[in-house]
Amino acid sequence: MTKHRVRVPQVADISAAIRLYYEHTEIGNKDIRAIFGDMGNGRIGRLKQLVLEAMHERGTVHYNAQYVNTEVAYDVWGINIDRLTAGRKKLQQLGLGG
């Protein structure tokens, strides 16, 4: 297995990240941009490659060649959906949006 070094950006849109996690089994380039903000196809490709490698290791079913499994992607990218959800709820309680 090839190890890729990719800097995973911070989540730019918490609401989009939460919505996509619960709405889609697999995510593509447009979804990744919604989570992390605007970035080029090359960087998105490297992020997806990390996920594809993990999917292969875990034996995760792959339905669309242009997409990656959402749950595996969040795990590989270090996105903790429970923490995001709790953080958004707290921001809403404080009247700070989210």
WOKA-V631194 format. One record per backbone hydrogen bond with DSSP energy under -0.5 kcal/mol. CO is the residue of the C=O (numbers start at 0). NH is the residue of the N-H. E is the energy in kcal/mol with one decimal. If there is no record, write none. Layout:
co:CO nh:NH e:E
co:CO nh:NH e:E
This chain:
co:1 nh:3 e:-0.6
co:3 nh:5 e:-0.7
co:5 nh:7 e:-0.7
co:6 nh:8 e:-0.6
co:12 nh:16 e:-2.4
co:13 nh:17 e:-2.4
co:14 nh:18 e:-2.7
co:15 nh:19 e:-2.8
co:16 nh:20 e:-1.7
co:17 nh:21 e:-1.8
co:18 nh:22 e:-1.9
co:19 nh:23 e:-2.3
co:24 nh:69 e:-2.9
co:26 nh:67 e:-2.3
co:27 nh:31 e:-2.4
co:28 nh:32 e:-2.3
co:29 nh:33 e:-1.7
co:30 nh:34 e:-1.8
co:31 nh:35 e:-2.7
co:32 nh:36 e:-2.4
co:34 nh:11 e:-2.6
co:34 nh:12 e:-1.6
co:39 nh:43 e:-2.0
co:40 nh:44 e:-2.6
co:41 nh:45 e:-1.8
co:42 nh:46 e:-2.3
co:43 nh:47 e:-2.7
co:44 nh:48 e:-2.0
co:45 nh:49 e:-1.6
co:46 nh:50 e:-1.4
co:47 nh:51 e:-2.8
co:48 nh:52 e:-2.3
co:49 nh:53 e:-1.8
co:50 nh:54 e:-2.9
co:51 nh:55 e:-2.3
co:52 nh:56 e:-2.3
co:53 nh:57 e:-2.3
co:54 nh:58 e:-1.0
co:54 nh:59 e:-2.5
co:55 nh:58 e:-0.6
co:60 nh:62 e:-0.5
co:63 nh:66 e:-1.6
co:67 nh:26 e:-2.6
co:68 nh:72 e:-2.4
co:69 nh:73 e:-2.5
co:70 nh:74 e:-1.9
co:71 nh:75 e:-3.0
co:72 nh:76 e:-2.8
co:73 nh:77 e:-0.5
co:73 nh:78 e:-2.8
co:74 nh:77 e:-0.9
co:77 nh:79 e:-0.7
co:78 nh:80 e:-0.9
co:79 nh:83 e:-2.3
co:80 nh:84 e:-2.5
co:81 nh:85 e:-2.4
co:82 nh:86 e:-2.6
co:83 nh:87 e:-2.6
co:84 nh:88 e:-2.2
co:85 nh:89 e:-2.3
co:86 nh:90 e:-2.4
co:87 nh:91 e:-2.3
co:88 nh:92 e:-2.2
co:89 nh:93 e:-1.9
co:90 nh:95 e:-3.0
co:91 nh:94 e:-1.0
